[in-house]
Amino acid sequence: MISLLAVKPIYPVLPVFAEAKAQLRKRGLMIDDFDMLIGATALKHDMILVTENVKHLSHVPGIVIENWINR
């Protein structure tokens, strides 16, 4: 059976998380830490983030988002 999901480790993402969080804090655009972690994971692994939570996650610098719900 071929796995459709790949588990990504969290430790390499933490520096990206910290940098993005610091940038958002400076701009006064704080988002939930779990949302930030998801966004940072997408950035670290050069992934497109598929989410309906565009309102918050679009603040993450450099992130590429696709909303498959509101097409």
N, C-alpha and C positions, 0 to 999 in steps of 0.2 A: 504494500500500500504506500502510495506517495503522500507525504504530508503536505497539506495546503498552507500550513502556518509555520513560520520560522520563529523560534524564541530568540530574542535579542537580549544580551546581557545589559544590565543597567549601569555598571561601573564606568564604561567608556562614555556614557551619555552625561554623566554628572558635570564635567567642565562646561559642556554646551548649555546645560540647564542653568548653571550658575551665571554664565555670561548673559544669556537671554533674560534671565530674571533681573539681573542688575540693569540691563538696558531698559526693560519695561518699568522698573522702579524709578529710574531717572526721568522717564516720560510720564509718570503717574498713571500707568496703564496696567496695574497688577491684575493677574488672573490667578485662578486656583492652581496650587502646586501640582496636582495630578494632571490638569490640562497642560501645564507647562512641561511636565515630564513627558507626556505623550508627544507634544510638539518638538521637544528637544531630541527625542528618539528619532522622529522623522527626519530632522535636520542632520543628525549624526550619521544616519545610514542612507542619506540622500534619497529619501522616499517622498512620495506624494501622500499627503494625509487626507484620507477620505473621511469627512465628518460633516455633520449638520451644524456643529458648533462654530460656525465661521465668525460669529460676533466676537468671541473671545480669542480664538486661536489665530485669527488674522493679524493680531497685534505682535505675534512672535516674529522677530526680524528674520527675513530670508526664507520663511516657510512657504511651501507650495501646497495649496488646499484645493480639493475638489469636493463639491457638495452634490451627491448623487440623488438627494431627495428633491431639491429645488432646481431642477434643470430647465 
